[in-house]
């Protein structure tokens, strides 16, 4: 169970939820095509930074001769960045 939040945050959360519910009542559910487009967008938002991190890591590993150390590190950085991008995209939509 969530704790009560100070400084009117609880009231703002209630107002946001009420507004979302009223919008859903007016407009109904999103179309299936829009949901599929959102899923595809989220996939690309996660995959592209991960691939860029991998490519950059491989290039740096070749130059430094460090095996796969930098590749692994930049892959993780890319996945984290992609997840953050996807999270912000979902919060906006």
C-alpha positions as CSV (number, residue, x, y, z in Angstrom):
1,X,0.0,0.0,0.0
2,X,1.3,3.5,-0.9
3,X,2.1,6.0,1.8
4,X,0.2,9.3,1.9
5,X,2.3,11.9,0.2
6,X,2.7,15.4,1.8
7,X,2.2,18.8,0.2
8,X,-0.9,18.0,-1.8
9,X,0.8,15.3,-3.8
10,X,-2.0,12.9,-3.0
11,X,-4.6,15.3,-4.3
12,X,-2.6,15.8,-7.5
13,X,-2.4,12.0,-8.0
14,X,-6.1,11.7,-7.5
15,X,-6.8,14.5,-9.9
16,X,-4.5,12.9,-12.6
17,X,-6.2,9.6,-12.2
18,X,-9.7,11.2,-12.4
19,X,-8.6,13.1,-15.6
20,X,-7.3,9.9,-17.2
21,X,-10.5,8.1,-16.4
22,X,-12.7,10.9,-17.8
23,X,-10.5,11.0,-20.9
24,X,-11.0,7.2,-21.3
25,X,-14.8,7.6,-20.8
26,X,-14.9,10.3,-23.6
27,X,-12.5,8.7,-26.1
28,X,-12.6,5.0,-25.3
29,X,-9.7,2.7,-25.7
30,X,-6.8,3.4,-28.1
31,X,-7.1,1.5,-31.4
32,X,-5.1,-1.7,-31.8
33,X,-2.9,-0.2,-34.5
34,X,-1.9,2.6,-32.2
35,X,-1.0,0.1,-29.4
36,X,1.0,-2.0,-31.9
37,X,2.8,1.2,-33.1
38,X,3.7,2.0,-29.5
39,X,5.1,-1.4,-28.9
40,X,7.2,-1.2,-32.1
41,X,8.5,2.3,-31.1
42,X,9.4,1.1,-27.6
43,X,11.3,-1.8,-29.2
44,X,13.3,0.5,-31.4
45,X,14.0,2.9,-28.6
46,X,15.7,0.2,-26.6
47,X,17.4,-1.7,-29.5
48,X,19.1,1.2,-31.3
49,X,21.0,2.6,-28.3
50,X,22.1,-1.0,-27.3
51,X,23.4,-1.6,-30.9
52,X,25.1,1.8,-30.9
53,X,26.8,0.9,-27.6
54,X,27.9,-2.4,-28.9
55,X,29.3,-1.0,-32.1
56,X,31.2,1.7,-30.3
57,X,32.5,-0.8,-27.7
58,X,33.8,-3.1,-30.4
59,X,35.6,-0.3,-32.1
60,X,37.1,0.9,-28.8
61,X,38.1,-2.7,-27.9
62,X,39.9,-3.1,-31.2
63,X,41.8,0.1,-30.7
64,X,42.6,-0.6,-27.0
65,X,43.0,-4.4,-27.4
66,X,40.9,-5.1,-24.4
67,X,38.9,-8.1,-25.5
68,X,35.2,-7.4,-24.9
69,X,35.4,-5.3,-21.8
70,X,34.3,-2.0,-23.4
71,X,31.8,-3.8,-25.6
72,X,30.1,-5.2,-22.5
73,X,30.1,-1.9,-20.6
74,X,28.8,0.2,-23.5
75,X,26.1,-2.5,-24.2
76,X,24.8,-2.1,-20.7
77,X,25.0,1.7,-21.0
78,X,23.0,1.5,-24.3
79,X,20.3,-0.7,-22.8
80,X,20.0,1.6,-19.8
81,X,19.7,4.6,-22.0
82,X,17.2,2.8,-24.2
83,X,15.1,1.8,-21.2
84,X,15.2,5.4,-20.0
85,X,14.1,6.7,-23.4
86,X,11.3,4.2,-23.6
87,X,10.1,5.1,-20.1
88,X,10.0,8.8,-20.9
89,X,8.1,8.1,-24.2
90,X,5.5,6.0,-22.3
91,X,5.1,8.8,-19.7
92,X,4.5,11.4,-22.4
93,X,1.9,9.3,-24.3
